[in-house]
Amino acid sequence: MLGPLKEARQRLEALKAADLGATITVLGESFTLPRFTDRAGGKPSTVVDATGTQRDLRTEEKEKLAFYGWATVEILRHTGMRIEELKELGHHSIISCKLPTTGEVIPLLQIAPSKSNQERLLLVSPELADVLSAVISRVRGHDGRVPSIPSYDLHEKVWNPPMPLLYQWSVGGENRAISIATIRQSLNMLLADTGIIDASGQPLTFQPHDFRKIFITDAILTGVVLGSRAGQCPAGGVIAGRGGDRARAPSGWGVGDR
């Protein structure tokens, strides 16, 4: 995590460690915490800075873009999913499966049909689990649940029913789905902050689909594990994971059973 996201994380970590009503100083800025909060876990995100302005450190524009830029890179490179599939990723997409042969319960990521019109199931590696946990923790509401919100399907030109989407944020106090254009913007901003340049000396640019190519190449080089439609998971579908990864689901995920 670089640049704005690293700085934002420092502010949030200091906020998390402070007591209600305390004043903290982070990166040369002073913030005063409220004396009371109704957020789950008892930790606020809204503070008052030295000018008396109320600020929500979790939802400031640059921090939001930096966070979702980082999450996009990590999720795309660990799953190879398309950007349309990423936008529709929801809390309900995380399920668990009990293997009939060993009885082991493993976490899976269910990717809804898109271009190929075929549902896919991916084993959740420890690295992917950490990223998904960070996103889920971020979007949980005051009641601890991921809010269900409507989203617009650009291809079908229709509104989807409310779902607990992971790619959502607050705009003027209302939770809204993050658009594909904003996801691309967050990715470009993150890459620009790294200062990485290509062979011609120009800033490095990535398209979301480039991570799909990286995932497939990496899977071939490291050895991909493919399960049969019925042999691995009773619900069917294809299970894939990179060789050597141990699947796990961190506490607080609330994965659904299969």
N, C-alpha and C positions, 0 to 999 in steps of 0.2 A: 504494500500500500504506500503510495508516494504522494507528495504534494498536498493538495487540499484535504484529501482523505486522511492522511497521516495526522495533519494538524487538527482536523475535526475529531479524530479518535482520541487525541490527547485531551481535548476539551471535554469530551464525553466521559473519558475515564476519570478525570479529575472531578467531574460532576457526580459520577457514581460513587466515588470515595468520600464525598463531602456530606456533612450533616445538613438536615433541613434548616434553613435560616442562616446558614454560614455564607461567608464571602470568600471566594477563591480567586486566585490569579493564575492564568494560563497563557503562555505565549505573549506576555505583556498586556493582557486584557484582564479586567476584574469583573467578576459576575457574582451576583447575590442570589442565592436559592430562595424559593418560597418557603414559608413556615409549614405549609400543609400541601399535600398532593393526593389525588385520587387514582394515580397511575398504578397499575399492577406492579408489585415489587416495592412500592413505597419510594421510588426514585423519580423525581421530576425531570423534564427535559426543557421546560421553560424557565428562563432566568432573566434578571434585570442587569444590564451592563452599566458602566460608569456614567453614561449619559442619561440614565433613567429609562432607556428603551428596553421594552420587553422583547426577548429573543428566544426562539425555540431552536436550540442547538442541534436537534435531531432532524429538523426539516428545512434548514437554510438551503437556498438554491444550489450553491456551489458544492456544499457537502453532499446533498442528495445526488447530484450528477456524479460526483467522485465515487460515492458508495456504489451506485448502480453500474458505473463503468467497471469498477473492480469486480462486482458480482457477475456481470455479463462475461467478462474475460474468463473467470474461473468456471462458471457453469458451462459455457460453450466449449471450452477446451476439455472439460471432463465428460461431456455428454455427446458432443457433435450434433446437437439439435439445431434446427433452423430457427431464425429469429422470430418467425410467426409462432412457432411452438413455444419459444421462450416467453413470449408475451402472454400466452394462455396458460402458463405453468401456475398451478394452484396448490393450496395446502392439501387438497384431496388427491393431488398427483403422487403424493408420498404414501406408499402402502407397504405392508409387510407380507411376507410369504413364508410358510412353514414347509421346508423341504420334506417330501414324503419318505425319502431314503434315510435321512439322518435326524429328522425332527428339529433341525436348526432353523431358527427364525431369522430371516435376512430382510433388510430394508431394500425397497425397489422404488425407482422413479418411473412413473407411468407417463409416457408421452403420447398425447392424443393424436389421432390420424391427421395427416396434413397432405403433403404432396403425393405420397405413396398410398394414401388412404388406408394405412395399416398402423394399428397401435403397436408401440414398442415398449418394452420393459428393460430398464437398465439397472444393474447392480449399483448400489451407492457406495463409492469408495470413501475412506476416512476424510480425504481432502474435500470431496463433494459434500459430504455430510456437514463439515464445518461451515462451508459457504451457505448451504441451505438453512442451517441453524441460525446464522447471522441475519439472513433475510427475514426468516420467520419471526425472530425476536424483535426485529425492527418494525414490522408491520402489525404486530399484535395490538389490539385495541386495549382500552382500559379494563375490559372484562377478561383479557387474556386470550381472546379469540382473534383469528384473522378475519377482518371485515369482508363481507360479501358485497361485491360491487358489480354493476353492469359494465360491459365493454363493447366497443364497436368493431365488427368484422369488416375490414376494408374490402375483402374479396367478395363476400356474400352480400355486402351492403345492408346488413341487418344488425340490430343490437342483440347481444347475447344476454341471457338471463344472469342475474347476480351470482357471482362465484367468488370464493376466497382466493383471489389472485395474489401471487407473491410480488408481482411487479405493479405496485400501486403506491401512491403517496398522497399526502394531504395538500390540497390547493384551496386556500381561503376557508379552511376548516372542514372541507369536504374531501373524502377519499375518492380519488379518480385513478383509472387505469393509466399506466405509463404507455405512451404511444411508441411505435416503432421508430419514428423520427427522433424522439427524445432518447431512446436507447442508443441509436447511432451517435447522437450528439455526446452522450456520456462516454461512449467508447473513444471517440475522437479526442475529447478533452483529456481523458486519462493518458492516451498515447502522446499527446502534445506535452503534457507535464513531465513525461519521462525524459524528453530531450533526445530520444533515439532517432538517428537519421539513417537513410538507406545509402547504397553505394554511390549515388549521385550527389550526396550531401543534403538531400531534401528530407523534411520530417517524415518519419515512417507512418504509413497509413495502413489500416486493416479494415476489411469488410467482415461482417459477422460470419459469412460463409467460409472465410479463410480458416476459421477455427474448426469448422467441420472437416476440412481437408487435413488439418493438423491432427485431429482426433483419429481419423481413419488411418493416416500414416503411422501414428504412434501405436495404434492398436495392432496393426500388421507387424510392426517391428518388435513389439513386446509380447505378442501372443494373445489374441483375443479368445475369451471363453464363451462359447455359444451353447446354449441349452436347447433341447428339443421343445416343441410347442407344449407337450404334455408331461414330459419327463421331469422337468425341474419345478414348475409352478402349476398347481392344479387349475389355475384360472386360464392357462394357455398363454400364447404370446411368445416372443423371443427374449431371452435373457442374455445380456451381454455385459462383459466387464473386462478390464484389462488384467492381464496375467499378474498374479502376485498380490493384487489388492485384496484386503480383507474388508468386507462390507460391515458397516455398523451404523446404528442410529443413535445419536446423542439424546440425552434426557430432555424432555420437554417438547419433543417432536410431535407426539400425538399421532403416530402413523396409523392408518387404517389397516385392518386385517384382510388377507386374501385367503 
